[in-house]
Amino acid sequence: MNESKSILKEKFLTLRKNLPASEAFIKSWQAQQIFLNSHYYINSKTIGVYLPILNEVQTFEVIQRSLTCKKNICLPRLDDDNDDEMNFYQFFTYNNLVKGKYNILEPKREKDNLCKDIDIIITPGIAFDKRGFRIGYGKGYYDRFLNKLLNKNITFIGFGYEFQILNFNIPSEAHDVKLDAIITNKEILLTNS
């Protein structure tokens, strides 16, 4: 991660961390409702989504509504054989989650629960630009995973708060994957223009 990305990362991590819990809950609810009422959600069958940490936009309503509507939900898990790699595994119940490498809850790896036909992947981020590039935690898990899916018909969506959208471009590198849209508590920002 270059120096300017590191500075942005620290600044926006602090802003997000300092967001009061009640405000984070309301803004997360708003972002989730925008997604749940979008054609992205309506036309999807299988959704890859994260479990929030460090005051990220919450995803619990997306998960619950999807399960109620008989959609498949997949969650990220670091690979057991190579913890530099991440894959998505089907989520059935919170009782089926275990703490992973960074104490983040992950689905247990079981026979036949690897998600193969994902329609949408929702990614967290620390900051986003209007082109669709994001700053993550700097480990590269999402970029490596999304790079493997670039030639497939999968929509990549970032979830963030409105203050995480920058009015300038994030320095991007060849391995950085551009998101198709960013959903905040205010809007759907299309990045393919």
C-alpha positions in Angstrom: 0.0 0.0 0.0 1.6 3.3 -1.0 2.0 6.2 1.5 -1.0 8.3 0.4 -3.2 5.2 0.6 -1.9 4.5 4.1 -2.7 8.1 5.2 -6.2 7.8 3.7 -6.7 4.5 5.4 -5.8 5.8 8.8 -8.0 8.9 8.4 -11.1 7.0 7.3 -10.6 4.2 9.8 -10.7 6.8 12.5 -13.8 8.5 11.0 -15.6 5.2 10.8 -14.5 4.2 14.3 -15.8 7.4 15.8 -19.2 7.1 14.2 -21.6 6.7 17.1 -23.2 3.2 17.3 -26.7 4.5 16.9 -25.8 6.5 13.8 -23.9 3.5 12.3 -27.0 1.3 12.9 -29.3 3.8 11.2 -27.0 4.5 8.2 -26.3 0.7 7.9 -30.1 0.1 7.8 -30.5 2.7 5.1 -27.7 1.3 2.9 -29.1 -2.2 3.3 -32.7 -1.1 2.4 -31.3 0.7 -0.8 -29.6 -2.6 -1.7 -32.6 -4.8 -0.9 -34.9 -2.6 -3.1 -32.4 -2.6 -6.0 -32.5 -4.7 -9.1 -29.1 -6.1 -7.9 -30.8 -7.9 -5.0 -34.1 -8.6 -6.8 -32.4 -10.4 -9.7 -29.9 -12.3 -7.6 -29.9 -15.9 -6.4 -26.6 -16.1 -4.6 -25.0 -13.2 -2.7 -21.5 -13.1 -1.3 -21.4 -10.7 1.7 -19.2 -10.0 4.6 -19.8 -10.0 8.4 -19.1 -6.5 9.6 -16.1 -5.6 11.9 -14.7 -2.3 13.1 -17.9 -0.3 12.5 -18.3 -1.4 8.9 -21.7 -1.0 7.3 -23.8 -3.8 8.8 -25.1 -6.6 6.6 -27.4 -8.6 9.0 -30.6 -7.4 7.4 -29.3 -8.4 3.9 -28.4 -11.9 5.3 -31.7 -12.4 7.1 -33.9 -11.1 4.2 -32.0 -13.3 1.8 -32.4 -16.4 3.8 -36.1 -15.7 4.3 -36.5 -15.2 0.5 -34.6 -18.5 -0.1 -31.6 -16.8 -1.6 -28.1 -18.3 -1.0 -25.8 -16.4 1.2 -22.1 -16.9 1.1 -19.5 -15.6 3.5 -15.7 -15.2 3.1 -13.3 -17.7 4.7 -9.5 -17.7 4.5 -8.3 -20.9 2.9 -7.1 -23.6 5.3 -4.2 -24.6 3.1 -3.1 -21.0 2.0 -4.3 -18.2 4.3 -3.3 -15.6 1.7 -6.4 -16.8 -0.3 -10.0 -16.3 0.4 -13.1 -18.1 -0.8 -16.8 -17.8 -0.1 -18.7 -20.6 1.6 -22.5 -21.0 2.0 -23.9 -19.6 5.2 -26.8 -21.5 6.9 -26.8 -20.5 10.5 -24.8 -18.4 12.9 -24.2 -21.6 14.9 -22.1 -22.8 12.0 -19.5 -20.0 12.2 -16.0 -20.2 13.7 -13.4 -17.6 14.5 -10.8 -17.3 11.7 -7.3 -15.9 11.5 -8.2 -12.3 12.5 -10.9 -13.4 15.0 -13.5 -12.7 12.3 -16.4 -15.2 12.1 -16.2 -17.5 9.1 -18.4 -20.4 7.9 -17.0 -23.9 8.7 -15.6 -25.5 5.6 -17.7 -28.5 4.9 -18.3 -30.9 2.1 -20.0 -29.1 -0.8 -20.5 -25.7 0.8 -18.0 -23.8 -1.4 -20.0 -21.2 -3.3 -19.4 -21.5 -7.1 -22.3 -19.5 -8.7 -22.3 -16.1 -7.0 -24.3 -13.3 -8.7 -23.1 -10.5 -6.4 -20.2 -9.9 -4.1 -20.6 -7.1 -1.5 -17.3 -5.8 -0.3 -16.5 -3.7 2.7 -14.1 -0.8 2.4 -12.4 2.0 4.3 -12.8 4.5 1.5 -14.1 4.5 -2.1 -13.6 6.7 -5.1 -16.3 7.4 -7.7 -14.5 5.3 -10.2 -15.1 2.2 -8.0 -11.7 1.7 -6.5 -11.5 1.1 -2.7 -9.1 1.2 0.1 -9.3 -2.0 2.2 -7.2 -3.1 5.1 -4.2 -3.7 2.9 -4.0 -7.5 3.0 -5.4 -7.8 -0.6 -7.8 -10.7 0.1 -10.7 -9.2 -1.8 -8.6 -8.0 -4.8 -7.0 -11.4 -5.2 -10.4 -13.1 -5.0 -12.2 -10.7 -7.3 -9.4 -10.9 -9.8 -10.2 -14.6 -10.3 -13.8 -13.7 -11.1 -13.3 -10.8 -13.6 -14.4 -12.8 -16.6 -17.5 -14.1 -15.0 -20.9 -12.4 -14.9 -20.7 -11.3 -11.3 -21.5 -7.8 -9.9 -19.1 -6.3 -7.4 -20.7 -3.9 -5.0 -19.0 -1.9 -2.2 -20.9 -1.0 1.0 -20.0 2.2 2.7 -21.2 5.3 4.5 -21.7 8.5 2.5 -18.6 10.1 4.2 -16.4 7.3 2.8 -16.9 8.4 -0.8 -14.0 10.5 -2.0 -14.2 13.4 -4.4 -10.8 12.5 -5.8 -9.2 9.3 -7.2 -7.6 6.7 -4.9 -4.2 5.8 -6.3 -4.8 2.4 -7.9 -2.5 -0.4 -8.9 -2.8 -3.1 -11.6 -4.1 -5.7 -9.2 -6.8 -3.4 -7.7 -10.3 -4.4 -8.8 -12.9 -1.8 -9.8 -16.3 -2.2 -8.2 -19.5 -2.0 -10.4 -21.4 0.1 -7.9 -21.1 1.5 -4.4 -24.1 1.6 -2.1 -24.2 4.1 0.8 -26.9 5.2 3.2 -27.8 7.9 0.6 -27.5 6.3 -2.9 -26.3 3.8 -5.4 -23.2 5.2 -7.1 -22.7 3.5 -10.5 -19.0 3.4 -11.4 -19.1 2.1 -14.9 -19.6 5.5 -16.5 
